[in-house]
Amino acid sequence: MKSLKEVQNEVWDDFKGGDVFTVEEFEELMKPTGDPDCDSEIEFVDSYGYFHDGENVTDVEVDPYTFRMYKDIYPYVVWHKV
C-alpha cells in the first residue's frame, strides 16, 4: 500500500491537484462544526471526491450518505474543491 505522501504526489501529477486524506481524517472533517454558517469543514456542494484503495483512485464517489459503507474498505479519500 502506498503512503499518504505517495498518493498525494500522484494526485498532483495525475489529477492536477486535490487533497488526500486518510478516511479517519476525512470523517473528522465531516463532523458538524457547531458554526451555524457552516455544517462541517468539508463542502459537498461544489466539491467531489473518490476513495483510493491504497494503490489507485477508485470510481467510488465520496458521499456523506454512503461514506460509512466504504470507510472500512478504503484507506484514503482524494478530494477536489471546485
Helices and strands as residue ranges (DSSP letters): H 4-15, E 19-22, H 23-30, E 47-52, E 57-61, H 67-70, E 76-81
